[in-house]
Amino acid sequence: MARLAQMNSVYGLHRAIASSLPATGHSSTTHSVRRSRLIAALGGGGFSGGGRAIDDHLLALTGKQRPRVCFVPTASGDSAVYVDRFVEAFPPARADASVLPLFARSDDDPTDLLLAQDVIYVGGGNTANMLAIWRLHGVDTAMREAYERGILLCGTSAGANCWFDACSTDSFGPGLQALRDGLGLLPGGFCPHFDGEELRRPTLRQMVDDGDMPTTIAADDGVAVIFEDGALSDIVAERPDASAYRLQPGLETELPARLL
């Protein structure tokens, strides 16, 4: 509890610093503000993996000079180390950053906090536990509302799995299993870390062929698959030779990524 109180104090200080910057920070640039419903699913990478290019690209999609970004670390159990990494990656000069902890609730109402953002960034960890906790706190409903309002939803690993109907996950132990209990904002399935974990490809191939998983998008580490209004619109990578794939029964199709 003492550690969490210290964390919340840091968040408050971070927001206070951000609010002291010029008010023009939230004004739109010369580009029009995106009102499309956008979701970016990362197979791995971004600040979680020490990368920057994908996160820079996602921030640019908001059309804001200093967008409001809220990190949701539920899947990691609100890991203090993970939160610190986010805060370091999104300093006040880059974004107006905040964090939504759910294991020890802050004074912020989750729905109010989430709906005030330009970007909601969901961290990796245990997908099944995260979805269960979100539903207890009404965060699933807030995420749906944020999506309809055009707030960019993004995340890596579990933070990418959650937006789909189904996913390949290690939430239930060391082995990979199909989870068909996602938020369903995007149809079909998702699989992260496709080239980063040896068993991801053969296990997913078997799940799809057996009908345990629907048609599934898989993404290598360092790849973000971007959807606009429910349709795949772009695939970007922060490392060369990384890609995404569409898996259907008996068929695997590479979806080349654009290197940032």
C-alpha positions, 0 to 999 in steps of 0.5 A: 500500500505504501508503494502504491501511495508513492506511485499515485503521488508520482502520477499526480506530480507527473500530471501537475508538471504536464499541466504547467506546460503551455495550454496549446499542447492539446490544440490540434496541429495543422492536420485534422483530428482523427475521428475514425475508430482506431485500434493498434495491436502490437505483437510486441515492442513499443516502450515495453520492448525498449522501442520508440518508433511505433509509439511515435507513430501512434502518437502522431495518429492523434493529430495532437502535439502533446496527446493525452495518453493513459497507461492501463497496466492491469494485465501485469498486476499494476507492476510498479516497474512497468509503470515506471517504464511507461512514465520514463517513456512518455515524459511531459514534453512527449505526452500528457501521461496518466496511469489507471491502476485497478488493484489499488484504486486511485481517486480517479473514476476509471470511465472519466479518466479513460474518456478524457484521453487521446490514446489508451495504451494497454500493457502486456501480462495475463489477458484472462485476468485483465479481462475479468478485472476490467469487467468487475470495474466497468472498464470493458464498457468504458473501452467500448465507449472510448472506441466509439468516440474515436480515442485510439486504443492500443496495446502490446501482447495482452494489450493487443489480445483484448480487442479481438473476439479471441486470442492465443494466450499463456494466461492459464499456464506455460502452454498456449491456449485459445481464449474466446472471451475478448471484448470483440471490438475487432472480429477474429483472433490475434496472436502476439510474439509470433516470431519471438516464442518458438511455440507460437506459430505451430500452436496457433496453426493447430488451433486454427486448423482444429477450429479452436481459433477463428481466422487470426492475425498474428504479429511478430515482435516489433510490429503494430497492426492498425485497424480503422473502423474495424478494417485492417488499414496499416501494418508498421514495424520498428525492426526489419524483417518483421511482419504480420500474418493472416491464418485461416484453416490450411492457409497462412498469408504473410502481411508485409509491414512497413518499416518506420 
